[in-house]
């Protein structure tokens, strides 16, 4: 009569450890099988982005810098976002052993070096830059891009900068060489398998994921400026020699910092480069379009490369070209692209645009504004000692 009761008691005690083991495993470890139904609901807004939890099962809001991470190692535990690692306050790295001890930590950036952003601001580390960039995107503003390691403008005041050394050129070359690439474009012949080189140039890496920037005509065999198409494009004048194959490569200062893209050689000792702030603008616009899945709006195009004529530039050009007009302001035409509205209208190299539709032109920006605004342009150019009146009709082009 006592045996059935005793057997029930034994069964009850024998089953208890099994239940406890399952419960304990769920608390301190990950389940053997990922069941998405057990995952906690994700908030609509994750400031630090989303990531997988410690069990690599559930999507959770990533913890940002200084926020909690770790925990008991169960489904939905907070995990650090990209570029961050979980550290215990005492300084012990967050490992599987620490996780089993049910200790929580805080997220810290894997790198502590300051960085410079495309907005010209120095950030404590790359994690802070990315956090500011995500916030800017949510506010419908251009993202902040990584430009360089180290604070913005720090190199000029750094006594360890290459410019403070005697043999600085070799140091600068050694610093920038890994990021400079040679680009050659080939086209396969229609009736044969032979490939013919149609364009050659340079480029340089601008991001850690290998993104390369170059002049558009290098890779498209077309005369275009970045993706901005003559939209208020100003140039840096330099005496650096730009030879065949240099176009699209970086123009750097003595600290190895990129200050422009080599673009055009006018004559010996006078070359022009697209300034670095335009490169930043282009990269920010391209990244914004890509992230939003939008195509760039069509822009008007007349087919010239130009720059603002200053008294200093006018004086220098006059010494090299005796027939250069006696003007000290306007938009100096460096190149006219064949078969474009400017070429069809009769615009020529070395012309100086001084008026459009009755409005005085004092810079290249004024020309760009007129191209955007008006459908037909009555252009007055100074050519030698004479004025020529031309009619230019801009065309719309795809980005």
HUFENTA-V740817 format. One record per backbone hydrogen bond with DSSP energy under -0.5 kcal/mol. CO is the residue of the C=O (numbers start at 0). NH is the residue of the N-H. If there is no record, write none. Layout:
# HUFENTA-V740817
CO/NH, CO/NH
This chain:
# HUFENTA-V740817
1/5, 2/6, 3/7, 4/8, 5/9, 6/10, 7/11, 8/12, 9/13, 10/14, 11/15, 12/16, 13/17, 14/18, 15/19, 16/20, 17/21, 18/22, 19/23, 20/24, 21/25, 22/26, 23/27, 24/28, 32/34, 33/35, 34/37, 35/38, 43/45, 44/46, 45/48, 48/61, 50/59, 52/55, 57/52, 59/50, 62/80, 63/66, 66/106, 68/104, 73/76, 77/69, 78/62, 80/83, 82/109, 84/86, 84/107, 85/93, 86/105, 87/90, 91/87, 92/94, 94/98, 95/99, 96/100, 97/102, 98/101, 102/70, 104/68, 105/86, 106/65, 107/84, 113/149, 114/122, 115/146, 115/147, 116/119, 120/116, 122/114, 124/128, 125/129, 126/130, 127/131, 128/132, 129/133, 130/134, 131/135, 132/136, 133/137, 134/138, 135/140, 136/139, 142/144, 144/117, 147/115, 150/153, 152/156, 153/156, 153/157, 154/157, 156/158, 157/160, 160/163, 161/164, 164/167, 165/167, 166/170, 167/171, 168/172, 169/173, 170/174, 171/175, 172/176, 175/178, 175/179, 176/179, 178/204, 180/202, 182/200, 184/197, 184/198, 186/195, 188/191, 193/188, 195/186, 198/184, 200/182, 202/180, 203/212, 206/209, 210/205, 210/206, 212/203, 214/217, 214/218, 215/218, 215/219, 216/220, 221/223, 223/216, 223/225, 224/227, 224/228, 227/230, 229/231, 231/233, 233/274, 234/236, 235/272, 237/270, 240/242, 242/245, 242/246, 245/248, 246/201, 248/261, 249/251, 250/258, 250/259, 252/255, 256/252, 258/275, 259/250, 260/273, 261/247, 263/265, 263/271, 266/269, 269/265, 269/266, 270/237, 271/262, 271/263, 272/235, 273/260, 274/277, 274/278, 275/279, 276/280, 277/281, 278/282, 279/283, 280/284, 281/285, 282/286, 283/287, 284/288, 285/289, 286/290, 287/291, 288/292, 288/293, 298/396, 300/394, 301/341, 302/336, 303/305, 304/333, 304/334, 306/331, 307/309, 308/329, 309/313, 310/314, 311/315, 312/316, 313/317, 314/318, 315/319, 316/320, 320/323, 324/326, 329/308, 329/331, 330/352, 331/306, 331/333, 332/349, 334/304, 334/336, 336/339, 339/343, 340/344, 341/345, 341/346, 342/345, 347/350, 350/332, 350/352, 351/353, 351/381, 352/330, 353/360, 354/379, 355/358, 358/355, 359/361, 361/329, 362/366, 363/367, 364/368, 365/369, 366/370, 367/371, 368/372, 369/373, 375/377, 376/378, 376/391, 377/356, 378/380, 378/389, 379/353, 379/354, 380/382, 380/387, 381/351, 381/383, 382/385, 385/382, 387/380, 387/389, 389/378, 389/391, 391/376, 391/393, 394/300, 396/298
